[in-house]
Amino acid sequence: MQTLDSTVKWFNKTEGRDKICKVMQYGSRFLMWHLKVNRGNEQLSNQFKNLFQSTRDARKLFRLAKSLNELQTIIDKVGQNCKTPQEQIARGLNILTRIWFLLYWLFDNLSVLSSIKFTTSDPKPLQKKAMTFWFIAIITNLIDTVRQLIVNLQYIQQNKTNQSAQQQINNKQQQNRVLYLNLIKIFGDLMPAGQGSEFFPKVLKINLNDGVIGLGGLISGAVAAYQAY
């Protein structure tokens, strides 16, 4: 267990770098689309396309073995002592979210290893599976985030005249500010995940362009970079 803890801490040192690369990746994707469609500048659009593809591939390599982070979180959550039904629900949703993310990282890792010809598998179906698990993880995380917000807002409403609960109310309000930022990240990530998993084009019959996908990822990456700073 100590070895796993040390490995996870070591991998986490690259987290801030990954968020900056995410901003570059999706910002470049948005500019690639904008310059081609709205400006007609094919040459500059191709330059940003190259930057988008390079940062995308670099991030995939950064994330090799990141599923260990999720495994560590799952182990910690399973051993967590929950005293109330609300805590049990929160733990269950969190564990479920981390399982989906673990599968996302796993297939994402297999996809990039296939892309660089380290393995002989076809990277496209692996990437689609990765994006599908990412989309499911985001939806589960959205449910958990909304649930936390509702619980906090109900507590604040019920105890707003209770002077002895003011410190707890302040804590809930601080938590809500983080949760609102998380919601922005979630809705931003839904754009690339929904398109990559083919949920939007096949289920909702909506085909997002690179501009929408890039803008969604850019917003999510900017919020994540701000939170990691």
C-alpha positions as a printed Julia matrix, in Angstrom:
229×3 Matrix{Float64}:
   0.0    0.0     0.0
   2.89   2.36    0.79
   4.3    1.77   -2.69
   0.95   2.66   -4.26
   0.72   5.85   -2.16
   4.2    6.93   -3.24
   3.47   6.17   -6.9
   0.23   8.17   -6.85
   1.94  11.19   -5.25
   4.64  11.05   -7.9
   2.09  10.97  -10.73
   0.19  13.89   -9.19
   3.18  16.18   -9.7
   2.26  16.38  -13.39
  -1.36  17.43  -12.72
  -0.81  21.19  -13.09
   1.12  20.65  -16.32
  -1.7   18.52  -17.68
  -4.28  21.26  -17.03
  -2.2   23.87  -18.87
  -1.81  21.44  -21.78
  -5.58  20.9   -21.73
  -6.12  24.65  -22.16
  -3.66  24.62  -25.07
  -5.21  21.5   -26.59
  -8.81  22.69  -26.67
  -7.93  26.34  -27.23
  -6.01  25.24  -30.33
  -8.94  23.1   -31.44
 -11.29  26.07  -31.16
  -8.9   28.38  -33.04
  -8.33  25.7   -35.7
 -12.09  25.72  -36.37
 -12.54  29.5   -36.02
  -9.69  30.43  -38.38
 -10.86  28.0   -41.05
 -14.63  28.62  -40.89
 -14.87  32.29  -39.92
 -11.59  33.7   -41.23
 -10.8   31.44  -44.17
  -7.17  31.25  -43.05
  -6.32  27.64  -43.96
  -2.59  27.96  -43.26
  -2.94  29.34  -39.73
  -5.78  26.91  -39.07
  -3.47  24.01  -39.96
  -0.82  25.36  -37.6
  -3.28  25.3   -34.71
  -4.44  21.86  -35.86
  -0.86  20.61  -35.47
  -0.65  22.22  -32.01
  -3.97  20.66  -31.03
  -2.89  17.18  -32.12
   0.53  17.48  -30.47
  -0.82  18.61  -27.09
  -3.56  15.95  -27.27
  -0.99  13.2   -27.77
   1.34  14.67  -25.14
  -1.45  14.67  -22.56
  -2.22  11.05  -23.34
   1.39  10.13  -22.61
   1.31  12.17  -19.38
  -1.68  10.11  -18.28
  -0.08   6.68  -18.6
  -0.9    4.58  -15.5
  -3.18   7.3   -14.11
  -5.7    4.57  -13.36
  -3.57   3.95  -10.25
  -4.85   7.25   -8.86
  -8.4    6.04   -9.25
  -7.58   2.66   -7.71
  -6.1    4.42   -4.69
  -9.2    6.62   -4.31
 -11.52   3.61   -4.59
  -9.57   1.72   -1.92
  -9.69   4.75    0.4
 -13.44   5.28   -0.15
 -14.3    1.6     0.39
 -12.59   1.75    3.78
 -14.32   5.0     4.74
 -16.64   4.9     7.76
 -20.04   6.39    6.89
 -22.3    7.34    9.79
 -25.36   8.61    7.92
 -27.35   7.54    4.84
 -26.27  10.78    3.11
 -22.61   9.86    3.64
 -23.26   6.35    2.31
 -24.91   7.75   -0.84
 -22.03  10.19   -1.33
 -19.46   7.41   -0.92
 -21.34   5.12   -3.32
 -21.59   7.77   -6.04
 -17.95   8.72   -5.57
 -16.77   5.12   -5.84
 -18.91   4.61   -8.95
 -17.49   7.77  -10.55
 -13.93   6.69   -9.81
 -14.57   3.23  -11.31
 -15.74   4.83  -14.58
 -12.7    7.11  -14.59
 -10.42   4.13  -13.93
 -11.83   2.42  -17.02
 -11.5    5.65  -18.99
  -7.8    6.0   -18.16
  -7.23   2.3   -18.85
  -8.68   2.38  -22.38
  -7.14   5.8   -23.01
  -3.74   4.35  -22.13
  -4.3    1.33  -24.38
  -5.37   3.65  -27.19
  -2.24   5.8   -27.08
   0.0    2.71  -26.84
  -1.7    1.43  -29.99
  -1.32   4.82  -31.71
   2.45   4.84  -31.19
   2.61   1.22  -32.44
   3.7   -0.17  -29.06
   0.83  -2.63  -29.4
  -0.85  -3.96  -32.52
  -4.44  -3.16  -31.5
  -6.61  -0.74  -33.44
  -6.62   2.54  -31.43
 -10.01   3.78  -32.72
 -12.31   1.31  -30.9
 -10.16   1.63  -27.78
 -10.5    5.4   -27.9
 -14.25   5.17  -28.38
 -14.5    2.93  -25.3
 -12.37   5.42  -23.37
 -14.61   8.31  -24.37
 -17.73   6.3   -23.49
 -16.47   5.61  -19.97
 -15.44   9.27  -19.67
 -18.96  10.35  -20.63
 -20.52   7.95  -18.1
 -18.1    9.19  -15.41
 -19.04  12.8   -16.15
 -22.78  12.03  -15.9
 -22.27  10.2   -12.6
 -20.15  13.07  -11.32
 -22.84  15.53  -12.42
 -25.47  13.64  -10.41
 -23.21  13.61   -7.35
 -22.36  17.31   -7.68
 -26.01  18.36   -8.01
 -26.88  16.14   -5.03
 -24.19  17.82   -2.91
 -25.45  21.26   -3.93
 -29.05  20.4    -3.01
 -28.01  19.0     0.38
 -25.91  22.1     1.15
 -28.59  24.54    0.01
 -31.24  22.75    2.08
 -29.02  22.9     5.15
 -28.35  26.62    4.65
 -32.07  27.35    4.19
 -33.1   25.35    7.25
 -30.44  26.83    9.55
 -30.08  30.44    8.3
 -31.53  31.83   11.58
 -29.59  29.42   13.79
 -26.63  31.35   15.19
 -24.85  28.21   16.39
 -24.81  26.87   12.82
 -23.18  29.93   11.21
 -19.74  28.34   10.96
 -21.21  25.26    9.31
 -23.23  27.49    6.96
 -20.02  29.31    5.96
 -18.37  25.97    5.27
 -21.31  24.88    3.11
 -21.18  28.16    1.17
 -17.46  27.67    0.5
 -18.16  24.11   -0.63
 -20.87  25.41   -2.97
 -18.46  27.81   -4.66
 -16.23  24.83   -5.47
 -19.25  22.82   -6.61
 -20.39  25.61   -8.96
 -16.94  25.64  -10.55
 -17.09  21.86  -10.83
 -20.41  22.15  -12.66
 -18.8   24.49  -15.19
 -16.02  21.93  -15.72
 -18.51  19.1   -16.06
 -20.63  20.85  -18.7
 -17.46  21.84  -20.55
 -16.17  18.25  -20.6
 -19.56  16.96  -21.76
 -18.85  18.47  -25.2
 -15.78  16.37  -26.15
 -16.95  13.33  -24.18
 -20.45  13.34  -25.66
 -19.09  13.68  -29.19
 -16.22  11.21  -28.77
 -18.49   8.55  -27.25
 -20.94   9.2   -30.12
 -23.76   9.81  -27.63
 -24.57  13.21  -29.14
 -24.53  12.21  -32.83
 -26.17   8.77  -32.45
 -28.59   9.28  -29.55
 -29.38  13.01  -29.61
 -28.74  13.35  -33.37
 -26.51  16.36  -32.68
 -23.1   16.52  -34.35
 -20.9   19.02  -32.55
 -18.24  20.84  -34.54
 -14.65  21.45  -33.46
 -15.55  24.97  -32.33
 -18.09  23.8   -29.74
 -15.91  20.9   -28.6
 -12.86  23.12  -28.36
 -14.71  25.83  -26.43
 -16.15  23.3   -23.98
 -12.77  21.72  -23.33
 -11.11  25.13  -23.08
 -13.55  26.33  -20.42
 -13.16  23.09  -18.45
  -9.38  23.24  -18.71
  -9.25  26.9   -17.62
 -11.37  26.17  -14.52
  -9.27  23.09  -13.69
  -6.03  25.07  -14.1
  -7.4   27.79  -11.81
  -8.35  25.24   -9.17
  -4.99  23.47   -9.39
  -3.02  26.71   -9.04
